[in-house]
């Protein structure tokens, strides 16, 4: 039975902070793109880099408008994104001894708990972005999946034909569109 729900949002609410997930070079390597034929991998990298440039420009604009930006990475941010986040958290998956399943890293939860609304974007929409949003919700943090193409990149770019609706069914989630209070909408 579908009972768990998560919200998606194609814009940035004025009161939201942004959490960037897995914007790391290691996720842009040839191994990640194993599902693409070799001749398509170079073209995919070009498209991904163009999308990342648009994401960088959007994040700089949002930061100038006063949005706080955070990131969670295992190694280090993609070079063009260094200096954009106000804070960088440790990797998001966290396994507590004696407890089943993944949890959001305690430092991330502590750092975001005071925020009114967290918009989660980055690499890859149907994998990590959705996972982090679910884990934040599980930790009691109000979080939305960022579906705007200049805030989240979809796995189709690396040859995976999975989409957000299919992933929701697989996880037994209902994905709803975030409807803000009247007058609470920005670009």
N, C-alpha and C positions, 0 to 999 in steps of 0.2 A: 504494500500500500504506500502511495506517495503521501508523505506527511510533512517531511522537512521542507522548508522553503528557504530561498535565498533571493536577494534582490539584485537586479542589474540596473545599470544607469549609463546612458550614452552621453552624458554631459557632466560637468563638474559643479555640484551644488556649492553655493557660496560659503557654507559653513564646514565644508569637508577638508580634511587633510588627505594627502595622497601617500599611499604606501606602494613603492615600486618593488616588484618581486623578481629576483633572479636575472637582473640586467648584467649578465656576466659573459665574457668572451667564450668561456667553456661551453655555453649553450648555443653557440653559433658555429661550432666546429663540424667537420664532416661526419663524425660519428652520430651527432644529433640528427643529421639529415640523411641517415642511412636509407630511408624509404624512397628518397629521390634518386633517379638515375644519375650517374656521375656527370653527364653533360648538362643536367639541369641544376646541379648544385651551385655552380658559379653564378648563374642567373638568379637563383634564389637569394644568394648572399647580397647581390646588388640590390634587389628589391627590399630585403630586410634592412640593409644599411640606409636606404632611402627612407623607409618607415621610421627607423630609429632616429634619423635626423629630424624628421617632423615631430617625433615625440620629444626630443630634446628642446626644440623651439617652443613647443606647447608648454613644457614644464617650466622653462625660463619665463614665459609669459605669466603662467599661473603663480610662480614664485614672486614676480614683480607685483602681482595683484594681492599679495599677502597670504597665499596658501602655504602652509607648511608642507614640506615634502620629506618623506622618510624612505629608506631603502633597506632591504634585507638581502644579504649576499653571503656566499660561502667563501669566495676568494676575494675578488675586488670588482668594483663597477667597471663597465665598459668605459674606456678612456674619455669619451665625449661627455659622459655623465658625471664624472668626478667633480666634486664641488657643488653640485646641484642640491643633493639632499641636505637637510638641516641636521639629520642624524642618520647613522648607518647602524643597523641592528645585526646580530648574528644570524646564521641561517635559520629559516623558519621551521623546518621539521625538527621536532624534539620528542624523544622517546623517554618517558619517565620509567625508571626501574619499577617493576612490579605492576605496571598499569598497561593495559592493552591499547594499542593504537597510537597514532601520532597526536601530538599536542602542539600548540603554537609555543614557540620558545618563550620562557618566562620573561626575558628582558623585553621582548616585543610587546607582550601583553601589558607589562608594567608601563612601558613607554607610551602606549596608545590608550590605556584605560581612561584617561581624563579627557580624551577627544570626544566630541559629540558625534562625529560621523567620519568614517574612514573609507575612502575610495581606493580600491586595490587594482593596480594595473601592472603591466610588465610582460614578461615572457613566461609562459605561454598561456593564453586566455583559458583554454579548455583543460589545462593541467594545473600548473602551480597557482595561477591567479585565482581560479575557482577553489582550489584546495585551501589556500590561505584565507580566503573570505569565509569559507565554512569553519575553519579552525578559530578564526577571530570571533565569529558568531557563537561558537561553542564556549568560548572564553568570556562571553557576555559583552563583547564589543560590537557596537553597531557598525556593520561593514557592508559595502556594496561592491559588486563586480563591475569594473570599468569596461564597457564594451566599445567605447569610442576607438576608432582605428589609430588615433594618435596617442593613445594611452595604453593599449594592450595589443599584442601581436598574437594572431591565431596560429595554431599548429599546422594549418594547411600550407603555410609558408615553407615548412620543412618537410612537406610530403605526406603528412598525416591527414587523412580525410575525415577525421573526427570533428564534430562541431559541438557547440555549447548545448544544444537541445539533446543530442545523443548522449553526451556526458551526464547531463542532468538525469536522464532516464536510467543510465547505468548506476548512478549514485542514489537513485530514488529520491531525487530532489524536485521540487517545483520551483521554477525560476519565474519571479514576478518582476514587472517593471516598477522601478522606484517612482512613486508619485509624491513629489514634495508638497509642502504646504503652499497655498496660493501666494504668488509673489516671491517664491524662494527658488528661482531658476536663473542660472547664468550660463554663459558659453563655456 
